[in-house]
Amino acid sequence: MSQLPDTAPLSPQPRLRRVHLITAAVIVAVLGAMALDTTVVQIGSDADVRAAKFSPEAYGVATFPIVQANITARAVDAVELANAIAADPKAAEAKYSVAGVYPVKLQGIVGEGKSGIYYVDVAGISAPVRLRVQTGPAINGTELRDATGEINFSQFTNQIEYQDAGSALNKELKKLVLDGIDNSALTGKTVTVVGAFKLVNPKNWLITPVSLEVK
């Protein structure tokens, strides 16, 4: 009677050890893939801010004072600015504007107005150049958002948030600067204005104020 070859099955211990090794290798591979697909977000970074739901109201409250201070610090006298634009528009844009938005300050007498937009007569600026200031209730444009050059699309999740940021700054302007002004009785009064405008028409400025004082 022939003997069977010595092919006794592996003991449970080596077999269990092999299973453990395979399982460990799979876990390491999964963890490695997760690490490659994970982005570390620093608290307070742009990515962290974007992760939170965007609040236009909170943005306006926090950002308007910064924009207001920036425009005020850089504002150019309207007469100086008008002369510079008339002499060399490209040089004036390079010297005074940020992304085509000019910070300006002026004092003048309020003329005729419609829908809260008033002409202001400034000594030293004559036709054909005319200056207008918008006082509400509607504040149009994105001058406040764009005037500093420090607010850009990449800071927001999408175009809607970017537009909402501009609207929020305009709303905060109305609340802090314009709500206490009776803009139904401005004609004939002297105003001191600091604001910003885009040079859409070199002969007809539309200024969005960040401060407006009625005398």
Secondary structure, DSSP 8 states (H G I E B T S, - for coil): -----S-----HHHHHHHHHHHHHHHHHHHHHHHHHT-----TTSHHHHHHS---HHHHHHHHHHHHHHHHHHH-EEHHHHHHHHHH-HHHHHHHH-BTTEEEEEEEEEEEEEETTEEEEE-TT--TT-EEEEE-SS---SSHHHHSSS---GGGSSSHHHHHHHHHHHHHHHIIIIITTS-TTS-TT-EEEEEEEEE-SSTTEEEEEEEEEEE-
